C-alpha cells in the first residue's frame, strides 16, 4: 500500500492520521506513507519525529467574507497543484484526510489525480472542511453516529469510531508511574487543555497549583499548551510564586499515553481525540467541554462518556478553581469511586476503530484493481 495521509492544525486532526498510518504499516509492513500538511499547524513539528516522510502544501482557513473567500480559493488551488505534483511522484493507492484545512487542497488533488480518497470526521458536529470534501471522496468515516445527519450522501457513511495509536491501549499504569517518578500512594493529577492550551485552564490550574504545591500526598502534571506556557509562567512570577517539586508544568506533552495511564484523575477538554485516548488508557477524567466550538460538540462528547460512568462532567460556566480543588480533595479519599470510573472508561474505548478504517481503505483500493 502506498498511502497519503493528511490532517492539520491541532493534535485532534494529526494524531488520528498517525494512528491510521500506523495501522496501515501494521497491516502491510512494506507500505509507504507520505504525510502532507501545512505550515499552519503543529504537524510540521510532530510528524517528522514519528519517522514519516512529511511534505507541506499551501492551505488557508475559510471565512465568509468575499475578499477572504477569494484569498482562500487562490491559496487552495495553489496547494492543490502542489499536492498533485507530489502525487504524480509518489503514486498513492489511497489518500486519507482527518480534518483541518490542509485536507481541502490534498483531497481535491486526489480527485484530479484519480486516487480513491477518504475523510474521517472525529466529532459529533463535522468541521467545514470535511463537509465540503464529502463530494470528492469514496467514503466518509465517522467517529460519532450523530455526525451522519450533517452529510448529504448517506451511502458514503461508515461509522468506525475514532482511531487511537496502539501505545495508548498498551500503556501500563505501574510502568507509566515509575517512568514519571510518581510514588506508590501519591495522587497524580494530569491536566491538559490540548496542544494549544486555554486561558480558563491556566487560571484554574494556577489556583490548584498554589493550593497543592508542597503537599506530599499529590503530584500535579500540567500541560498548558505551546501558546500559553510563557503566559502561565509570567502569571506565577507576577505573584512571586515558585512551586515545589511535586508540581510539573509542560509546554507540550509528547508521550501522552504515559501521562494518562499514570494519572489518578485527568482534567481535560472533551475533544473527540482526547476522549478516545483517555478511554483507551482506561483513565478517570474530569471533563470541562469548551463552549466555543461548533455545535457545542464537546459537551455532547463528554455527556456520552459521563452518562456511561466513565467521566465526571462539569460545564465551564459551572467550574471554579475552588470547585476543582474541592473535587480533587474528595477524589483523593475515594479510591473505590475512581476505580469504578476507570473501569467504565475502559469499557467505552474505541478498540477497533483503526482496523475498521483501514478495512474500508483496503477494500476500496482492491475493488478499484489498484493492488
NUPAVEX-278791 format. One record per residue (C-alpha): chain; x, y, z. Coordinates in steps of 0.05 Angstrom, whole numbers, plus 5000, padded with zeros to 4 digits. Example, Ala and Ser with C-alpha at 12.3 -4.5 7.8 and 13.67 -1.06 7.14 Angstrom:
<nodes>
A_5246_4910_5156
A_5273_4979_5143
</nodes>
This chain:
<nodes>
A_5000_5000_5000
A_5024_5070_4982
A_4982_5118_5022
A_4980_5193_5033
A_4951_5216_5099
A_4935_5288_5114
A_4907_5327_5172
A_4929_5391_5204
A_4924_5447_5253
A_4917_5413_5321
A_4932_5345_5351
A_4858_5328_5343
A_4869_5321_5268
A_4942_5299_5267
A_4942_5241_5315
A_4883_5204_5283
A_4921_5209_5217
A_4983_5180_5250
A_4940_5124_5281
A_4914_5106_5211
A_4984_5108_5182
A_5008_5063_5239
A_4953_5013_5226
A_4968_5011_5151
A_5041_4995_5167
A_5019_4942_5216
A_4972_4910_5165
A_5024_4912_5110
A_5095_4926_5137
A_5122_4943_5069
A_5073_5001_5060
A_5099_5070_5044
A_5067_5131_5077
A_5071_5204_5057
A_5042_5255_5105
A_5021_5321_5074
A_5010_5380_5120
A_5018_5456_5120
A_5056_5507_5160
A_4993_5530_5195
A_4993_5477_5249
A_5037_5433_5293
A_5041_5376_5243
A_5107_5404_5216
A_5137_5392_5285
A_5102_5328_5305
A_5101_5285_5242
A_5176_5283_5224
A_5191_5259_5295
A_5147_5198_5282
A_5191_5176_5224
A_5144_5191_5166
A_5162_5229_5103
A_5130_5298_5110
A_5115_5349_5056
A_5078_5416_5061
A_5028_5449_5014
A_4993_5516_5018
A_4926_5518_5054
A_4882_5571_5085
A_4823_5576_5133
A_4753_5593_5110
A_4719_5659_5128
A_4651_5680_5100
A_4673_5747_5072
A_4680_5759_4996
A_4753_5781_4999
A_4773_5725_5046
A_4737_5673_5003
A_4777_5695_4942
A_4842_5691_4982
A_4824_5621_5007
A_4806_5598_4936
A_4871_5622_4907
A_4912_5591_4963
A_4874_5525_4959
A_4884_5519_4884
A_4958_5532_4893
A_4960_5479_4947
A_4922_5430_4903
A_4973_5439_4848
A_5029_5427_4897
A_4995_5364_4924
A_4982_5339_4853
A_5056_5345_4837
A_5072_5304_4899
A_5021_5251_4879
A_5049_5244_4809
A_5116_5229_4841
A_5092_5186_4899
A_5036_5149_4861
A_4989_5136_4921
A_4939_5078_4922
A_4895_5119_4970
A_4891_5187_5004
A_4861_5194_5074
A_4844_5261_5107
A_4828_5271_5181
A_4807_5344_5181
A_4836_5413_5181
A_4840_5460_5122
A_4901_5426_5092
A_4856_5368_5074
A_4819_5412_5023
A_4876_5420_4973
A_4902_5350_4984
A_4835_5314_4975
A_4819_5359_4915
A_4886_5339_4885
A_4869_5265_4897
A_4806_5274_4857
A_4846_5305_4800
A_4899_5250_4804
A_4848_5194_4806
A_4866_5161_4873
A_4809_5139_4917
A_4803_5185_4977
A_4771_5183_5046
A_4756_5232_5102
A_4750_5216_5175
A_4708_5262_5220
A_4723_5255_5294
A_4668_5298_5324
A_4593_5294_5331
A_4588_5360_5293
A_4631_5358_5229
A_4680_5413_5211
A_4673_5458_5150
A_4729_5424_5111
A_4702_5354_5118
A_4631_5375_5098
A_4659_5409_5036
A_4702_5349_5018
A_4645_5298_5021
A_4633_5308_4946
A_4703_5285_4927
A_4712_5222_4970
A_4694_5149_4966
A_4676_5143_5040
A_4661_5188_5099
A_4685_5154_5162
A_4654_5177_5227
A_4676_5177_5299
A_4605_5192_5324
A_4540_5169_5293
A_4508_5237_5306
A_4553_5268_5252
A_4518_5229_5197
A_4459_5277_5193
A_4505_5334_5170
A_4528_5298_5107
A_4488_5294_5042
A_4508_5224_5017
A_4486_5170_5066
A_4513_5116_5020
A_4583_5141_5035
A_4576_5140_5111
A_4613_5087_5153
A_4613_5090_5229
A_4683_5070_5251
A_4697_5105_5317
A_4759_5147_5328
A_4827_5117_5314
A_4878_5116_5370
A_4951_5095_5366
A_4965_5027_5396
A_5011_5053_5450
A_4950_5081_5486
A_4919_5012_5492
A_4985_4983_5513
A_5003_5035_5565
A_5014_5004_5634
A_4995_5043_5695
A_5051_5018_5740
A_5106_5027_5688
A_5080_5096_5669
A_5081_5119_5741
A_5152_5093_5750
A_5174_5129_5687
A_5146_5195_5712
A_5174_5185_5782
A_5105_5180_5816
A_5110_5141_5880
A_5060_5090_5907
A_5007_5126_5947
A_5016_5193_5912
A_4953_5220_5879
A_4970_5241_5808
A_4931_5296_5774
A_4944_5307_5700
A_4913_5369_5668
A_4919_5387_5595
A_4880_5435_5551
A_4901_5409_5483
A_4962_5425_5441
A_4946_5500_5441
A_4921_5508_5512
A_4865_5551_5541
A_4862_5613_5586
A_4810_5583_5631
A_4854_5523_5647
A_4913_5569_5662
A_4872_5609_5711
A_4843_5547_5744
A_4909_5509_5749
A_4945_5570_5777
A_4900_5565_5839
A_4903_5489_5841
A_4979_5491_5840
A_4982_5545_5894
A_4936_5502_5938
A_4974_5436_5930
A_5046_5457_5918
A_5088_5422_5970
A_5033_5374_5990
A_5066_5306_5994
A_5000_5269_5980
A_4994_5295_5909
A_5032_5304_5844
A_5008_5357_5794
A_5025_5349_5720
A_5001_5407_5677
A_5009_5413_5602
A_4988_5484_5589
A_4999_5486_5514
A_5050_5519_5469
A_5011_5585_5464
A_5001_5592_5539
A_5065_5566_5570
A_5101_5633_5573
A_5038_5668_5597
A_5028_5617_5653
A_5099_5624_5679
A_5093_5700_5676
A_5030_5695_5719
A_5069_5655_5771
A_5125_5706_5771
A_5076_5763_5778
A_5051_5732_5843
A_5122_5716_5865
A_5103_5643_5870
A_5151_5585_5860
A_5121_5516_5860
A_5152_5457_5896
A_5178_5393_5863
A_5111_5358_5866
A_5087_5404_5811
A_5109_5397_5738
A_5089_5446_5683
A_5100_5430_5610
A_5095_5469_5545
A_5077_5406_5505
A_5064_5334_5523
A_5094_5284_5474
A_5083_5216_5506
A_5010_5230_5523
A_4996_5156_5537
A_5046_5155_5594
A_5015_5214_5629
A_4944_5189_5620
A_4959_5119_5645
A_4998_5144_5705
A_4944_5191_5729
A_4891_5181_5782
A_4849_5236_5751
A_4855_5272_5684
A_4827_5343_5675
A_4813_5357_5603
A_4771_5388_5548
A_4726_5340_5512
A_4752_5338_5441
A_4740_5272_5406
A_4813_5252_5404
A_4824_5268_5478
A_4764_5225_5498
A_4787_5168_5454
A_4857_5169_5484
A_4830_5176_5555
A_4785_5116_5547
A_4839_5075_5511
A_4883_5081_5573
A_4824_5069_5619
A_4834_5135_5655
A_4785_5170_5701
A_4772_5242_5680
A_4741_5308_5697
A_4716_5337_5631
A_4705_5411_5621
A_4679_5419_5549
A_4698_5480_5510
A_4635_5523_5499
A_4669_5557_5439
A_4663_5500_5388
A_4616_5488_5330
A_4551_5456_5350
A_4573_5451_5423
A_4600_5383_5403
A_4648_5376_5461
A_4590_5378_5511
A_4556_5320_5475
A_4621_5281_5470
A_4631_5289_5546
A_4558_5276_5562
A_4560_5208_5528
A_4621_5187_5568
A_4595_5215_5634
A_4528_5181_5626
A_4564_5115_5617
A_4600_5126_5683
A_4668_5137_5650
A_4678_5210_5669
A_4656_5269_5712
A_4626_5326_5671
A_4626_5399_5693
A_4610_5454_5644
A_4657_5513_5640
A_4603_5561_5665
A_4598_5520_5729
A_4671_5507_5743
A_4713_5548_5791
A_4783_5537_5819
A_4751_5526_5887
A_4704_5473_5860
A_4762_5437_5826
A_4803_5437_5889
A_4744_5411_5929
A_4732_5355_5879
A_4806_5335_5879
A_4806_5330_5955
A_4743_5287_5952
A_4773_5241_5900
A_4837_5232_5939
A_4794_5199_5993
A_4752_5159_5944
A_4795_5105_5911
A_4734_5060_5901
A_4697_5114_5862
A_4758_5126_5818
A_4765_5052_5803
A_4692_5049_5781
A_4703_5108_5734
A_4766_5077_5706
A_4731_5011_5691
A_4673_5047_5657
A_4722_5090_5617
A_4760_5029_5591
A_4695_4995_5572
A_4679_5053_5526
A_4746_5054_5490
A_4748_5053_5413
A_4782_4986_5407
A_4774_4970_5333
A_4768_5039_5301
A_4835_5038_5264
A_4821_4968_5237
A_4752_4989_5211
A_4782_5050_5176
A_4838_5010_5143
A_4788_4956_5123
A_4749_5008_5084
A_4811_5036_5051
A_4839_4969_5031
A_4771_4945_5007
A_4761_5005_4960
A_4832_5001_4934
A_4825_4927_4920
A_4758_4937_4886
A_4789_4990_4841
A_4841_4940_4819
A_4899_4981_4844
A_4931_4924_4882
</nodes>
